Amino acid sequence: MKDLQFDTAQLLQAAAMAGINPAEIPADKNPWTWKDGRAKSWQMAFRTINAATAQQAEVTHGPAISLALQAALDGHTPWTDDLRSELSIKRPDQHQAMTKAAVDDAIRGLEDARAAEAARRAKSTPSPEQLKELAKRSRDVARHVQHNLHELAKA
């Protein structure tokens, strides 16, 4: 696997955001390899600066995931609540991206269903011209009935 490269300026910026003195961080460490209690806050700060590199770092340097989770990620086994929980803990950015994708898919599905319903209704709703014709016929029938009733009343 190719070594993941971090931008030093971004590492310094994230350390400052996390309130960590850069002089206390070994030069060969990054937020995912530094074994210090403050590493999580450094990771969170770095994630706000460069989410793509943070995602790669979580995969490269993050905690190992279970074989079951890897199988679900690869599409070999179904997702369970336990696997979703593991993903949210061990690969939070990936979990967030997958959740967003699922929500976006659901929204697209609702939009598609709404469009299909609108098309169905449009197909079954008379056009303005048809409504005018129906109203004219209705008036004609009413006049005819009224005329017939008037004729019956005379007789």
ZIRA-V477314 format. One record per helix or strand of 2 or more residues. SS is the DSSP state (hx for helix, st for strand). FROM is the first residue (numbers start at 0). LEN is the number of residues. If there is no record, write none. Layout:
# ZIRA-V477314
ss;from;len
SS;FROM;LEN
SS;FROM;LEN
This chain:
# ZIRA-V477314
ss;from;len
hx;7;10
hx;21;3
hx;38;11
hx;50;11
hx;66;7
hx;80;10
hx;91;33
hx;127;27
